[in-house]
Amino acid sequence: MHPTAFLSRMIGRAVPCPPQGARSARPTSQDEAAFFWLFPQDDNLPFPKRVADFFWHGSPIQKSDLTPGATLTLTIDDIAFGGEGVGRVDDFVVFVAFVAPGEVVEVELTEVKKRFARARLLQVLQASPERVAPACPYFGQCGGCQYQHLDYPAQLRIKHKQISDLFQRIGGFDGALIDPVTPCPQPYGYRNRLMIRSQWDKFKQGLNIGFIRADNRLVVDIQECKIAEPALNAQIQQVRRHPPPKGGLKVVLRVAADGWQVPPDSFFQNNFFLLPKLVETVRERLRAGGTRFLIDAYCGVGFFSVELADMVERFAGVEVDPAAIKAARQNALARGKSNGVFVAGRVETLLPQMLARFEAGAATLLLDPPRTGCPPEMLQRLAQAPPAQILYVSCHPATLARDLNVLCANGVFELSRIIPLDMFPQTQHVECVADVRRRAVPPRPL
């Protein structure tokens, strides 16, 4: 039996490798490769700013001291961003997935680098009281979830610590600025969108229909997804009854957002259950900013523009996807929001004229970019015509911390507050709303 089959039990076996799909940029050296997935497209950040040096403080050991296949007993000190546990052999860091802080575990080394190693979990020798039985029979095989073996309060605490560590180490931001993570009222059965993959399995001579595995790029065959809404699981069964004609094809499944026009390839928040709290959070921060105008960059189908339109005199939404802009105009019209415009084009190109259209000192810029974040050149240019407030909504705390570090580097802006929301229970991901304010201009000396 595959060792991951035991993960449905409280103490079992596991495959620890991180989701390969999270690596979205190319490493610049072998030592950096294991951590590059944490900071996609951030070549300007030196390696010591990355996660390896969050945990490693000693001298590199010789590879001959630890080799793949060796068995170790580790005490887990922490959970790194991405979901892997952190254990040590003297000062040498060993990463292993599906563990909890404080646990004593037996592991087998699978990869040994100069500064760190990875291992797979063989046995939990002393279990954490926060360890629970995963709800999903595919947990540990499927790469979608990292935390089903932890009770939900522990997940929230771990995510808060990870966010605090990232912001302190990347940008030197005070951890006191980070609120506790807002929990999701429904930790399972919340996702409204999934991408199902198909892959030919030469051993069983049939298609595997499901998600990318945790330990490689193969597809694990699944019948249901425990974090998906029931309507999506019904769609999964429909796909299985009428599979794609061949492997390598992807099928996007989605539950329609009630009352919203959303084209098939356009973005919409994937958790309807916590979405009202996200809107409430953004509205509270916009109200606290006291501005009169709103620029909604990366506006998609106009969700935030429409939800915030009643709080400002005028707004403008910018989005590169023409289909999404068309939908945004329809969504605003359906809700009687006529005090704004939606413009199709690249945010990086159109943002300067958007800022010039409004009085920058009375405007809030809302940034909701892809998880790779914003181009640094665009962020640096904001210092030339700084809006009074920037609300940055991000599903990737590492790129958010990187971008806020760029924004606040020259003293024009300062971070006021971070509000994390757990839009992705059971997974490594977490949504954050950052409130950034333009600093008051100091008086000139007489």
Secondary structure, 3 states (H helix, E strand, C coil): CCHHHHHHCCCCCCCCCCCHHHCCCCCCCHHHHCCHHHCCCCCCCCHHHCCHHHHCCCCCCCHHHCCCCCEEEEECCEECCCCEEEEEECCEEEEEECCCCCCEEEEEEEEECCCEEEEEEEEEEECCCCECCCCCCCECCECCCCCCCECHHHHHHHHHHHHHHHHHHHHCCCHHHECCCECCCCCCCCECEEEEEEEEECCCCEEEEEEEECCCCCEEECCCCCCECHHHHHHHHHHHHCCCCCCCCEEEEECCCCCCCCCCCCCCCCECCCHHHHHHHHHHHHHHHCCCEEEEECCCCCHHHHHHHHHCCEEEEEECCHHHHHHHHHHHHHCCCCCEEEEECCHHHHHHHHHHHCCHHHEEEEECCCCCCCCHHHHHHCCCCCCCEEEEEECCHHHHHHHHHHHCCCCCEEEEEEEEECCCCCCCCCEEEEEEEECCCCCCCC
